[in-house]
Amino acid sequence: MNNWYNYLKKSFEITGDDFSKIKTTLSPQELHRVFDDGYGVSLGSPFTAWGEKYVYFPVVYDGNEWVGYVRRNPCEEASRHWGGE
């Protein structure tokens, strides 16, 4: 069990974005709602979140959920495949 708050916070740490400046389509309740993130059925709320450098979104593969992210602005960094890890 996990929630988008924990996943997003970890993703912001990886990318170096400042989590205190997060903008998201999730309400505070949705951000902290615990869901089963294991294989099976996708239960996390859909969302988009913005940091200063990256845009974040939910990724699901066979019911397993996590956060994906891409650069906000055009750059030379290629995006990897999402959803089949």
C-alpha positions as CSV (number, residue, x, y, z in Angstrom):
1,M,0.0,0.0,0.0
2,N,1.2,3.5,-0.8
3,N,0.0,6.9,-1.9
4,W,0.9,9.5,-4.5
5,Y,2.4,11.8,-1.9
6,N,5.1,9.3,-1.2
7,Y,5.7,8.4,-4.8
8,L,5.9,12.1,-5.9
9,K,8.1,13.1,-3.0
10,K,10.6,10.3,-4.0
11,S,10.4,11.3,-7.7
12,F,11.1,15.0,-6.8
13,E,14.2,13.8,-4.9
14,I,15.4,11.9,-7.9
15,T,14.9,14.8,-10.3
16,G,16.1,17.5,-8.0
17,D,12.7,19.4,-8.1
18,D,11.7,21.3,-5.0
19,F,8.7,19.3,-3.5
20,S,7.5,22.3,-1.5
21,K,6.7,24.0,-4.8
22,I,4.6,21.1,-6.3
23,K,1.5,22.0,-8.3
24,T,-0.9,19.1,-8.9
25,T,-4.3,18.2,-10.1
26,L,-4.7,16.0,-7.0
27,S,-6.6,17.3,-4.0
28,P,-4.9,17.0,-0.6
29,Q,-7.2,14.0,0.1
30,E,-6.3,12.3,-3.2
31,L,-2.6,13.0,-2.7
32,H,-2.6,11.2,0.6
33,R,-5.2,8.5,-0.2
34,V,-3.6,5.0,0.3
35,F,-4.1,2.5,-2.5
36,D,-2.8,-0.9,-3.4
37,D,0.0,-0.2,-5.8
38,G,0.8,-3.9,-6.5
39,Y,-0.1,-6.0,-9.5
40,G,-3.7,-6.5,-10.4
41,V,-6.0,-3.5,-10.7
42,S,-5.0,0.1,-11.1
43,L,-6.4,2.0,-8.1
44,G,-4.4,5.2,-7.9
45,S,-6.1,8.5,-9.0
46,P,-5.1,10.0,-12.3
47,F,-3.1,13.2,-12.0
48,T,-0.6,15.6,-13.5
49,A,1.9,17.4,-11.3
50,W,4.4,20.1,-12.1
51,G,7.8,20.8,-10.6
52,E,10.1,23.6,-11.7
53,K,12.0,21.2,-14.0
54,Y,9.7,18.2,-14.7
55,V,6.1,17.2,-15.3
56,Y,4.9,14.1,-13.4
57,F,2.2,11.6,-14.3
58,P,1.0,8.2,-13.2
59,V,2.3,5.1,-15.0
60,V,0.8,1.6,-14.7
61,Y,1.8,-1.8,-16.0
62,D,-0.4,-4.8,-15.2
63,G,-1.9,-2.9,-12.3
64,N,1.5,-2.0,-10.7
65,E,1.7,1.8,-10.4
66,W,4.4,4.4,-10.1
67,V,5.3,8.0,-11.2
68,G,6.8,8.9,-14.5
69,Y,8.3,12.2,-15.4
70,V,9.6,14.2,-18.4
71,R,11.4,17.6,-18.7
72,R,9.1,20.6,-18.7
73,N,11.0,22.4,-21.4
74,P,12.6,21.2,-24.7
75,C,16.1,19.7,-24.1
76,E,18.5,17.1,-25.4
77,E,17.4,14.5,-22.8
78,A,15.5,11.6,-24.5
79,S,12.5,10.1,-22.6
80,R,12.8,6.4,-21.8
81,H,9.9,4.0,-22.3
82,W,7.3,4.1,-19.6
83,G,4.8,1.4,-18.6
84,G,6.7,-1.8,-19.3
85,E,9.4,-1.8,-16.7
